[in-house]
Amino acid sequence: MHGVHLTRTTENVDEIEALAARLEPSGGGRVPVGRFLEDLRASGRRGRRAPLGRLLGRKVRRAFTWDAADRRDPLWWPQGISSSADASDSTDLVEGRRVLVVSWYAKADQGSRLTFVDLDTLRYRHVLLVVPKVADGAVHLEPLRVHAGGIVWRGPYVHVAATARGFVSVRLEDLMWAPVEGDSLFGYRYVLPVRFTHRAAADEGVERLRYSFLSLDRSTTPPGLLAGEYARRKQTRRFAHYPLDADTGLPVLDESGYARPAALDDTGLAGMQGAVTAGGGYHVTASHGPWTSGSLHVGAPGSFRRHRRALPMGPEDICWWPQDDLLWTVTEHPRRRWVVAVPRSSVPA
């Protein structure tokens, strides 16, 4: 036993069904993922390819950026990244498309969101994450207010890091069009309600893990979930490896109803922004502020090789696309926001 664990809340079945029932009379409600991805092509925002150069980091081989408004927006900050390659072991496509998903948090009261990007067209659309609540027979929505520092798309679920709270899980089958919500949802028309919260917990005398970032852990079969801690000074800097159920994509629960890590390591790096396992080793991003290029650390806990200036300034979470052997990360600072890919072979341990 490693002391830290997660407890899963009751599934928000009634609240989500009430939300769908409220939206359907106005032409809203659940939207199949395939139809949503078609809407990216029809009316989504368009990103643009970014020219490669030193500004993007020495190891970057592919890059794009957001439209002008999202590049400059001082309210919303990109954080986590995952992909359709994480969603399944059998294919890197979802509904025939190669898709990246990026999480953002708002430096105000608007919560957090997911952005789905079609890699072939660079069309994308934001989806607001919401918490449905039923009171006095009516369903109400609140924005999900978490830092969203990392995400994992696995099976039908996207898991979203919530730092000291653990992480929340949304199910893509619950994606809804909300035509009647208006200003109460800050202009967003697509929403994803929280289905579970996986709450951070720990045994007596053990410090709870901070779920700063998440990634799919392919060091195990079937793949699991890797969670890690952003840390400065004397804070803990742990990695936790949680088994995921191969059928559901949710953390495996023990007889006590807890999800416990199969492994816990406390020799991570100070200032880790994201980490992923690929090809038998860890790949860890580190930011050095808004004006200095980021680093990529490769190796094993306690024995990392640092690749200086490998990434643009402000790198956050990281994911691995095994079919292309590319490491993808996203950067956060206004006017210096990119989504970039680095060939794994270019950053040896």
NUKE-655236 format. One record per residue (C-alpha): x, y, z. Coordinates in steps of 0.2 Angstrom, whole numbers, plus 5000, padded with zeros to 4 digits. Example, Ala and Ser with C-alpha at 12.3 -4.5 7.8 and 13.67 -1.06 7.14 Angstrom:
// NUKE-655236
<paro px="5062" py="4978" pz="5039"/>
<paro px="5068" py="4995" pz="5036"/>
***
This chain:
// NUKE-655236
<paro px="5000" py="5000" pz="5000"/>
<paro px="5006" py="5017" pz="4996"/>
<paro px="4995" py="5028" pz="5007"/>
<paro px="4987" py="5039" pz="4994"/>
<paro px="4971" py="5034" pz="4985"/>
<paro px="4955" py="5041" pz="4977"/>
<paro px="4937" py="5039" pz="4981"/>
<paro px="4924" py="5040" pz="4968"/>
<paro px="4908" py="5050" pz="4970"/>
<paro px="4891" py="5043" pz="4966"/>
<paro px="4887" py="5045" pz="4947"/>
<paro px="4877" py="5060" pz="4942"/>
<paro px="4865" py="5050" pz="4933"/>
<paro px="4849" py="5059" pz="4938"/>
<paro px="4856" py="5076" pz="4936"/>
<paro px="4863" py="5073" pz="4919"/>
<paro px="4846" py="5065" pz="4913"/>
<paro px="4837" py="5080" pz="4920"/>
<paro px="4848" py="5092" pz="4910"/>
<paro px="4845" py="5082" pz="4894"/>
<paro px="4827" py="5082" pz="4897"/>
<paro px="4827" py="5101" pz="4900"/>
<paro px="4836" py="5105" pz="4884"/>
<paro px="4827" py="5093" pz="4872"/>
<paro px="4811" py="5103" pz="4870"/>
<paro px="4822" py="5118" pz="4863"/>
<paro px="4831" py="5107" pz="4851"/>
<paro px="4846" py="5104" pz="4862"/>
<paro px="4852" py="5089" pz="4872"/>
<paro px="4864" py="5075" pz="4868"/>
<paro px="4875" py="5076" pz="4852"/>
<paro px="4884" py="5061" pz="4846"/>
<paro px="4903" py="5063" pz="4845"/>
<paro px="4903" py="5061" pz="4826"/>
<paro px="4890" py="5075" pz="4823"/>
<paro px="4900" py="5086" pz="4835"/>
<paro px="4916" py="5083" pz="4825"/>
<paro px="4907" py="5087" pz="4809"/>
<paro px="4902" py="5104" pz="4817"/>
<paro px="4921" py="5108" pz="4819"/>
<paro px="4922" py="5107" pz="4800"/>
<paro px="4906" py="5117" pz="4797"/>
<paro px="4907" py="5131" pz="4810"/>
<paro px="4922" py="5129" pz="4821"/>
<paro px="4936" py="5141" pz="4824"/>
<paro px="4951" py="5139" pz="4813"/>
<paro px="4969" py="5138" pz="4820"/>
<paro px="4984" py="5140" pz="4808"/>
<paro px="5000" py="5132" pz="4805"/>
<paro px="5015" py="5140" pz="4814"/>
<paro px="5032" py="5142" pz="4805"/>
<paro px="5045" py="5132" pz="4814"/>
<paro px="5060" py="5141" pz="4821"/>
<paro px="5070" py="5144" pz="4837"/>
<paro px="5055" py="5153" pz="4845"/>
<paro px="5046" py="5136" pz="4845"/>
<paro px="5060" py="5126" pz="4852"/>
<paro px="5075" py="5117" pz="4845"/>
<paro px="5066" py="5100" pz="4844"/>
<paro px="5049" py="5105" pz="4837"/>
<paro px="5044" py="5098" pz="4820"/>
<paro px="5026" py="5102" pz="4819"/>
<paro px="5016" py="5116" pz="4827"/>
<paro px="5000" py="5126" pz="4826"/>
<paro px="4992" py="5140" pz="4835"/>
<paro px="4974" py="5146" pz="4839"/>
<paro px="4964" py="5160" pz="4830"/>
<paro px="4969" py="5178" pz="4835"/>
<paro px="4956" py="5180" pz="4849"/>
<paro px="4961" py="5164" pz="4858"/>
<paro px="4980" py="5167" pz="4856"/>
<paro px="4978" py="5184" pz="4865"/>
<paro px="4964" py="5180" pz="4877"/>
<paro px="4970" py="5185" pz="4895"/>
<paro px="4955" py="5176" pz="4903"/>
<paro px="4957" py="5158" pz="4897"/>
<paro px="4974" py="5148" pz="4899"/>
<paro px="4978" py="5132" pz="4890"/>
<paro px="4984" py="5118" pz="4901"/>
<paro px="4981" py="5099" pz="4898"/>
<paro px="4982" py="5089" pz="4882"/>
<paro px="4977" py="5072" pz="4876"/>
<paro px="4972" py="5064" pz="4859"/>
<paro px="4961" py="5051" pz="4850"/>
<paro px="4977" py="5040" pz="4850"/>
<paro px="4975" py="5039" pz="4869"/>
<paro px="4956" py="5035" pz="4868"/>
<paro px="4959" py="5018" pz="4861"/>
<paro px="4973" py="5005" pz="4859"/>
<paro px="4966" py="4999" pz="4842"/>
<paro px="4966" py="5015" pz="4832"/>
<paro px="4972" py="5033" pz="4833"/>
<paro px="4955" py="5039" pz="4825"/>
<paro px="4939" py="5044" pz="4832"/>
<paro px="4925" py="5044" pz="4820"/>
<paro px="4938" py="5043" pz="4806"/>
<paro px="4947" py="5059" pz="4812"/>
<paro px="4964" py="5063" pz="4821"/>
<paro px="4959" py="5073" pz="4836"/>
<paro px="4968" py="5083" pz="4849"/>
<paro px="4959" py="5089" pz="4865"/>
<paro px="4966" py="5103" pz="4876"/>
<paro px="4960" py="5109" pz="4893"/>
<paro px="4959" py="5127" pz="4898"/>
<paro px="4955" py="5136" pz="4914"/>
<paro px="4948" py="5154" pz="4917"/>
<paro px="4957" py="5167" pz="4928"/>
<paro px="4940" py="5173" pz="4933"/>
<paro px="4923" py="5164" pz="4937"/>
<paro px="4920" py="5155" pz="4921"/>
<paro px="4927" py="5138" pz="4926"/>
<paro px="4936" py="5126" pz="4914"/>
<paro px="4933" py="5120" pz="4896"/>
<paro px="4939" py="5107" pz="4883"/>
<paro px="4944" py="5111" pz="4865"/>
<paro px="4943" py="5098" pz="4852"/>
<paro px="4954" py="5100" pz="4837"/>
<paro px="4953" py="5091" pz="4820"/>
<paro px="4972" py="5089" pz="4816"/>
<paro px="4969" py="5088" pz="4797"/>
<paro px="4959" py="5104" pz="4796"/>
<paro px="4964" py="5113" pz="4812"/>
<paro px="4946" py="5117" pz="4815"/>
<paro px="4941" py="5117" pz="4833"/>
<paro px="4927" py="5121" pz="4846"/>
<paro px="4927" py="5124" pz="4864"/>
<paro px="4916" py="5114" pz="4876"/>
<paro px="4912" py="5121" pz="4893"/>
<paro px="4913" py="5109" pz="4908"/>
<paro px="4898" py="5110" pz="4920"/>
<paro px="4892" py="5103" pz="4936"/>
<paro px="4873" py="5099" pz="4935"/>
<paro px="4863" py="5101" pz="4951"/>
<paro px="4845" py="5098" pz="4954"/>
<paro px="4836" py="5109" pz="4967"/>
<paro px="4817" py="5110" pz="4970"/>
<paro px="4814" py="5100" pz="4954"/>
<paro px="4824" py="5110" pz="4942"/>
<paro px="4842" py="5107" pz="4935"/>
<paro px="4855" py="5121" pz="4937"/>
<paro px="4872" py="5122" pz="4929"/>
<paro px="4888" py="5128" pz="4937"/>
<paro px="4904" py="5130" pz="4928"/>
<paro px="4917" py="5117" pz="4934"/>
<paro px="4930" py="5127" pz="4942"/>
<paro px="4947" py="5117" pz="4942"/>
<paro px="4964" py="5121" pz="4936"/>
<paro px="4963" py="5107" pz="4923"/>
<paro px="4982" py="5105" pz="4922"/>
<paro px="4981" py="5089" pz="4913"/>
<paro px="4969" py="5077" pz="4905"/>
<paro px="4967" py="5059" pz="4898"/>
<paro px="4955" py="5054" pz="4885"/>
<paro px="4952" py="5036" pz="4888"/>
<paro px="4937" py="5026" pz="4880"/>
<paro px="4921" py="5036" pz="4883"/>
<paro px="4929" py="5047" pz="4897"/>
<paro px="4940" py="5062" pz="4898"/>
<paro px="4948" py="5064" pz="4915"/>
<paro px="4952" py="5081" pz="4920"/>
<paro px="4965" py="5086" pz="4934"/>
<paro px="4958" py="5095" pz="4949"/>
<paro px="4974" py="5097" pz="4959"/>
<paro px="4970" py="5095" pz="4978"/>
<paro px="4953" py="5089" pz="4974"/>
<paro px="4959" py="5074" pz="4963"/>
<paro px="4951" py="5073" pz="4946"/>
<paro px="4934" py="5074" pz="4938"/>
<paro px="4928" py="5063" pz="4924"/>
<paro px="4916" py="5068" pz="4910"/>
<paro px="4908" py="5056" pz="4898"/>
<paro px="4908" py="5060" pz="4879"/>
<paro px="4891" py="5052" pz="4877"/>
<paro px="4884" py="5066" pz="4888"/>
<paro px="4890" py="5080" pz="4876"/>
<paro px="4875" py="5092" pz="4874"/>
<paro px="4870" py="5107" pz="4864"/>
<paro px="4862" py="5120" pz="4875"/>
<paro px="4853" py="5132" pz="4864"/>
<paro px="4843" py="5140" pz="4878"/>
<paro px="4856" py="5144" pz="4891"/>
<paro px="4861" py="5160" pz="4884"/>
<paro px="4872" py="5171" pz="4895"/>
<paro px="4872" py="5159" pz="4910"/>
<paro px="4884" py="5148" pz="4900"/>
<paro px="4895" py="5163" pz="4895"/>
<paro px="4890" py="5161" pz="4877"/>
<paro px="4895" py="5142" pz="4875"/>
<paro px="4883" py="5131" pz="4866"/>
<paro px="4891" py="5114" pz="4869"/>
<paro px="4893" py="5108" pz="4887"/>
<paro px="4899" py="5092" pz="4895"/>
<paro px="4893" py="5088" pz="4913"/>
<paro px="4903" py="5080" pz="4926"/>
<paro px="4898" py="5062" pz="4929"/>
<paro px="4911" py="5057" pz="4943"/>
<paro px="4923" py="5066" pz="4954"/>
<paro px="4938" py="5055" pz="4960"/>
<paro px="4942" py="5064" pz="4976"/>
<paro px="4960" py="5064" pz="4982"/>
<paro px="4962" py="5055" pz="4999"/>
<paro px="4976" py="5047" pz="5009"/>
<paro px="4978" py="5036" pz="5024"/>
<paro px="4982" py="5044" pz="5041"/>
<paro px="4999" py="5052" pz="5042"/>
<paro px="5001" py="5052" pz="5022"/>
<paro px="5000" py="5068" pz="5013"/>
<paro px="4987" py="5068" pz="4999"/>
<paro px="4993" py="5068" pz="4981"/>
<paro px="4991" py="5084" pz="4971"/>
<paro px="4984" py="5080" pz="4954"/>
<paro px="4993" py="5093" pz="4945"/>
<paro px="4994" py="5084" pz="4928"/>
<paro px="4988" py="5068" pz="4920"/>
<paro px="4993" py="5057" pz="4906"/>
<paro px="4990" py="5039" pz="4899"/>
<paro px="5002" py="5027" pz="4906"/>
<paro px="5008" py="5015" pz="4893"/>
<paro px="5021" py="5007" pz="4904"/>
<paro px="5008" py="4994" pz="4909"/>
<paro px="4996" py="4982" pz="4900"/>
<paro px="4982" py="4988" pz="4899"/>
<paro px="4987" py="5006" pz="4900"/>
<paro px="4984" py="5015" pz="4916"/>
<paro px="4984" py="5033" pz="4922"/>
<paro px="4999" py="5043" pz="4927"/>
<paro px="4996" py="5057" pz="4939"/>
<paro px="5010" py="5069" pz="4945"/>
<paro px="5013" py="5084" pz="4956"/>
<paro px="5019" py="5102" pz="4951"/>
<paro px="5031" py="5107" pz="4965"/>
<paro px="5042" py="5121" pz="4971"/>
<paro px="5055" py="5121" pz="4985"/>
<paro px="5051" py="5108" pz="4998"/>
<paro px="5034" py="5102" pz="4991"/>
<paro px="5033" py="5083" pz="4986"/>
<paro px="5035" py="5079" pz="4968"/>
<paro px="5027" py="5062" pz="4966"/>
<paro px="5022" py="5051" pz="4952"/>
<paro px="5007" py="5039" pz="4954"/>
<paro px="5002" py="5025" pz="4942"/>
<paro px="4984" py="5020" pz="4943"/>
<paro px="4977" py="5005" pz="4934"/>
<paro px="4962" py="5008" pz="4923"/>
<paro px="4949" py="4996" pz="4919"/>
<paro px="4951" py="4990" pz="4901"/>
<paro px="4933" py="4990" pz="4897"/>
<paro px="4927" py="5006" pz="4905"/>
<paro px="4942" py="5018" pz="4906"/>
<paro px="4939" py="5022" pz="4924"/>
<paro px="4951" py="5019" pz="4939"/>
<paro px="4951" py="5001" pz="4946"/>
<paro px="4943" py="5000" pz="4963"/>
<paro px="4948" py="4988" pz="4977"/>
<paro px="4937" py="4979" pz="4989"/>
<paro px="4935" py="4995" pz="5000"/>
<paro px="4929" py="5005" pz="4985"/>
<paro px="4946" py="5015" pz="4984"/>
<paro px="4957" py="5017" pz="4968"/>
<paro px="4975" py="5015" pz="4974"/>
<paro px="4990" py="5017" pz="4964"/>
<paro px="5000" py="5002" pz="4958"/>
<paro px="5016" py="5012" pz="4960"/>
<paro px="5021" py="5028" pz="4969"/>
<paro px="5037" py="5037" pz="4966"/>
<paro px="5044" py="5052" pz="4975"/>
<paro px="5059" py="5057" pz="4964"/>
<paro px="5051" py="5068" pz="4951"/>
<paro px="5057" py="5085" pz="4946"/>
<paro px="5054" py="5103" pz="4953"/>
<paro px="5043" py="5113" pz="4942"/>
<paro px="5036" py="5098" pz="4932"/>
<paro px="5021" py="5104" pz="4921"/>
<paro px="5017" py="5087" pz="4913"/>
<paro px="5024" py="5069" pz="4911"/>
<paro px="5021" py="5054" pz="4900"/>
<paro px="5028" py="5037" pz="4898"/>
<paro px="5034" py="5032" pz="4881"/>
<paro px="5046" py="5019" pz="4874"/>
<paro px="5051" py="5013" pz="4892"/>
<paro px="5055" py="5030" pz="4899"/>
<paro px="5047" py="5046" pz="4906"/>
<paro px="5046" py="5063" pz="4896"/>
<paro px="5043" py="5078" pz="4907"/>
<paro px="5040" py="5096" pz="4903"/>
<paro px="5047" py="5111" pz="4912"/>
<paro px="5043" py="5129" pz="4910"/>
<paro px="5055" py="5143" pz="4913"/>
<paro px="5043" py="5158" pz="4912"/>
<paro px="5035" py="5167" pz="4898"/>
<paro px="5051" py="5173" pz="4890"/>
<paro px="5063" py="5158" pz="4891"/>
<paro px="5061" py="5142" pz="4880"/>
<paro px="5055" py="5127" pz="4890"/>
<paro px="5064" py="5110" pz="4893"/>
<paro px="5060" py="5092" pz="4890"/>
<paro px="5068" py="5080" pz="4903"/>
<paro px="5069" py="5062" pz="4897"/>
<paro px="5074" py="5046" pz="4907"/>
<paro px="5068" py="5039" pz="4924"/>
<paro px="5064" py="5046" pz="4941"/>
<paro px="5081" py="5051" pz="4949"/>
<paro px="5090" py="5050" pz="4932"/>
<paro px="5084" py="5062" pz="4919"/>
<paro px="5093" py="5070" pz="4905"/>
<paro px="5088" py="5088" pz="4901"/>
<paro px="5085" py="5094" pz="4883"/>
<paro px="5087" py="5113" pz="4885"/>
<paro px="5076" py="5125" pz="4874"/>
<paro px="5068" py="5109" pz="4866"/>
<paro px="5051" py="5118" pz="4868"/>
<paro px="5043" py="5135" pz="4867"/>
<paro px="5041" py="5146" pz="4882"/>
<paro px="5027" py="5140" pz="4894"/>
<paro px="5025" py="5122" pz="4890"/>
<paro px="5012" py="5113" pz="4900"/>
<paro px="5005" py="5095" pz="4899"/>
<paro px="5011" py="5082" pz="4887"/>
<paro px="5005" py="5067" pz="4878"/>
<paro px="5012" py="5053" pz="4866"/>
<paro px="5005" py="5049" pz="4849"/>
<paro px="5013" py="5031" pz="4847"/>
<paro px="5007" py="5029" pz="4829"/>
<paro px="5018" py="5044" pz="4824"/>
<paro px="5030" py="5043" pz="4839"/>
<paro px="5027" py="5061" pz="4842"/>
<paro px="5026" py="5070" pz="4859"/>
<paro px="5013" py="5084" pz="4859"/>
<paro px="5012" py="5098" pz="4872"/>
<paro px="5003" py="5115" pz="4873"/>
<paro px="5010" py="5132" pz="4879"/>
<paro px="5000" py="5144" pz="4890"/>
<paro px="5006" py="5162" pz="4889"/>
<paro px="4995" py="5175" pz="4879"/>
<paro px="5003" py="5179" pz="4861"/>
<paro px="5015" py="5164" pz="4864"/>
<paro px="5002" py="5150" pz="4863"/>
<paro px="5006" py="5135" pz="4852"/>
<paro px="5002" py="5117" pz="4851"/>
<paro px="5018" py="5108" pz="4846"/>
<paro px="5025" py="5091" pz="4842"/>
<paro px="5042" py="5084" pz="4845"/>
<paro px="5049" py="5067" pz="4838"/>
<paro px="5053" py="5056" pz="4852"/>
<paro px="5068" py="5050" pz="4843"/>
<paro px="5075" py="5068" pz="4844"/>
<paro px="5076" py="5068" pz="4863"/>
<paro px="5085" py="5053" pz="4869"/>
<paro px="5088" py="5048" pz="4887"/>
***
